[in-house]
């Protein structure tokens, strides 16, 4: 049986790239050799992934693999009949592989086990294709957050998955409900496939601007939303990134945190071109969310204001009006005393902190004075410190 199945596997075309996965490669080698060493290598590599469920592991890899079927589906092209036949044949073989158990291999001696369960690979695969805008493919199916990493080869970058993104969610956020609802409403427009506004979240430091964006990305990831974080020095790659994402069925937030520019900054022009609309038209599946502690984003000096240009006023307006090119601006101001205390008390409840409210309010004000003002960040830092002291009393 093993050699017959191996022969079928060697004829794969649609799912040929599965062999690059270490666990699956080891299973193919086990089919070929059927000896204890190859058996041990397969089981060990499966265990290292944190599971003993061979069926689920193989199914997940099959469903997330980027191949010609996925590409045609994303581009809304018909799948040729010959490719459909190959797909059906290979899915049948993969289902057969997924049901193989230790008893199918007749080596003598102790054999570590794995588990299987019943799965209809063909129906699962076609269901995944019909909902590809929700599940995605490749790394987009396995990860929700990405970071742009520069390379020396075209297109000049790669998208690196973030394996352990900040898990913050709406229930962790206290206060600023109006601001958050504005950004959520805009994100809902994006998820419906319509052209959403680029958003600038600006205002005082530590008020939860970045946390809002991350929480939205986490809450809507099951609806096909992904977050891509860019640094300021990577903004010149925005047009290429937009081209790359244009045919992707998922929706993307391009997140630029703590945005600010110096005068005559080349990256200023790159962002301005994208916000205004350059040669590349922004598609309905992407939106830019940027945070800044400055309303006008570009840092001015009094010398620059005085200047010696004939059209000095035009230059000034050019630099301070970048924020006006965002379709939506959401302002986060330092919390007043009541909101600050609400955040402190809410976080204390989240952390299970057992402390009298009057004492906590006094500590919160004292802490804010040391931190040069009230903020959501200061509230969280205080609660984390008090929680640590409660867990480790002297």
C-alpha positions, 0 to 999 in steps of 0.5 A: 500500500505504501509504495502505491500511495507514494507513487501517486504522491510523486505524480502531484502537480497542484500540491507538489509544494507540500513536500517542502514541509518537514513533517509531510516530507518525513511522512513521504520518506516513511512511505518509501523506506518503511523503517524505524528511523524514518518512522521516528523522524516523522513522529518526532517532527509531528510532535514538535509542532505541538500536536499528535493529530496527523489528519488535522496537520495535513488538512491545515497545510493543504487548506492554506497552501498557495497554488494555481487553484488559489491564484485563479480563485483570487483573480476570479478566473475559471479553473481549467478542466485538466487542473480540476481533474488533477485537484480531485485526484490529489485531494483523494490521495491526500485524504487517504494519507491522512487516514494512515495509522501506525498499524499500516507500517509493519516495523517491529519494536515500540512505535510512538503513535499518532491520531487520525479522524475522518475528514472529507478533503474535497468538500473541505477544500471547495468550501475553503475556496468559496470563503477565501476572502475570510480564510485567506491562503498561505501565511495569510491563513496562518497569521493575522499580523505582518511586518514589512522587512526590507530586502535587496531583491525586488520588490524590495521587501517581504512580509514577515508574519508576527508569530506572537502579536499583541493579543489586545481586544475590545474588552481590554480597552476602557474609555474612548468609546466614541473614538473607537466606534468611529474607527470600527465603523470605518473598518466595517466599510472596508470589510464590506468591500467598499472604499474605506477612509484612511484614518489618522488617530492623533492626540496625546501620548499613551491614550490608546491610539495604537491599542485601538488599531491592534484591537480592531485587527484582532477582533475582525481577523475571523472576517478576513482582516489582516494587519501589516505594520510599516515603519516610516523608512518603509513608506516609499514601498507603499505603491509596491505593497498596494500592488501586491495586495490588490488581488488578495481576497483578504482585507488589510490595515496598513498600520503606521505607528507614531508618524511624524516627519522632519522638514524635507523628508523624502518619506513625506512625499511617498505617503502624500502621493499614496494618500492623494492618489498616485498612478496606482489606484488604492483598491477596496481591500486596503486602508491606511491607519496611522497614529501620531502625537502631533496633529500636523505630523510634520515638525516645524521650527520657527526658522522654517516659519520665517524662511526666505522663500518667496512662496513661504506660505505655500511651503508651510501649508504643504507641510502642515496639511498632510493630516488633511489628506486623511479621510478621517481624523480621530482625536484622542485627548488626555483623559480628565480625572473622571475618565482616568479613574474609570480606566484605573478602576476598570484595569484593577478589575481586569487584573483582579486587584484587591484594593480600596477604591479611595486608596487606589484613586489617590495612588492613581493621582500620585502616579499621574503626577510622576508621569507628567499627566493622566493617560491610559498608559499611566493607568495600566503601568500603575495597575501592573506595578500594584498587581506585581506588588500584590503577587510578591509582597515583601 
